[in-house]
Amino acid sequence: MSPIMNNVALPLSFFICLCFFSLLNASPDVTKVCEKVKHKDLCISSFKESYLGRYVPDNADVKALASVIIKITVNSASDVSRNLKTTVLEGPVPLTPEVRAKYGICDSEVVSAMKELDKVRTAMEFGNHKKEKLNMEAALTNTENCVKELKQVEAQLPDKKQFDEVIVLKELLENIDDIIKIVG
């Protein structure tokens, strides 16, 4: 190898290794924030398992972490809604009209919760704490309504997986609510 190649290759290799290493360790220590929420393990795992958590700078403040956790939760809500539609409402298992109606209501509530979460994130960016709290309460109410609807027909549900996903979504929202209270 020519001396010029050696001079370029070694620093370039070092830079690539540093970038790769920092990508692996880029997520900030969310443990401090997650220790203060109701569902600690879910908070930590959802953050670390999401690709979004990898792109948060090490010096991120609680507000930045809250914004990422909101995005993660919106993605989760989108997955829950998609699963409710494709697996259940449009799925191969025949449903009674009552169960179909409950799933439909639940899906509408999940979609409404996603919209409220987007409003929470916007209010947070503009420092509108009153709007933040109002929209967060609405999102929580939406998911609680979904859970309530499915509980009414729990014994008739063809698959408990969707019900469990809704419960996890509700817990993620409760974590966001706790984080918003921390941010103030």
Salt bridges, closest charged atoms under 4 A:
ASP79 OD1 - ARG82 NH2 2.35
ASP107 OD2 - LYS85 NZ 3.55
GLU116 OE2 - LYS119 NZ 3.72
ASP118 OD1 - ARG121 NH2 3.36
GLU132 OE2 - HIS129 ND1 3.58
GLU149 OE1 - LYS102 NZ 2.96
GLU154 OE2 - LYS160 NZ 3.63
ASP164 OD1 - LYS160 NZ 3.30
GLU165 OE2 - LYS161 NZ 3.58
GLU174 OE1 - LYS38 NZ 3.86
GLU174 OE1 - HIS39 NE2 2.51
GLU174 OE2 - LYS170 NZ 2.73
ASP177 OD2 - LYS181 NZ 3.14
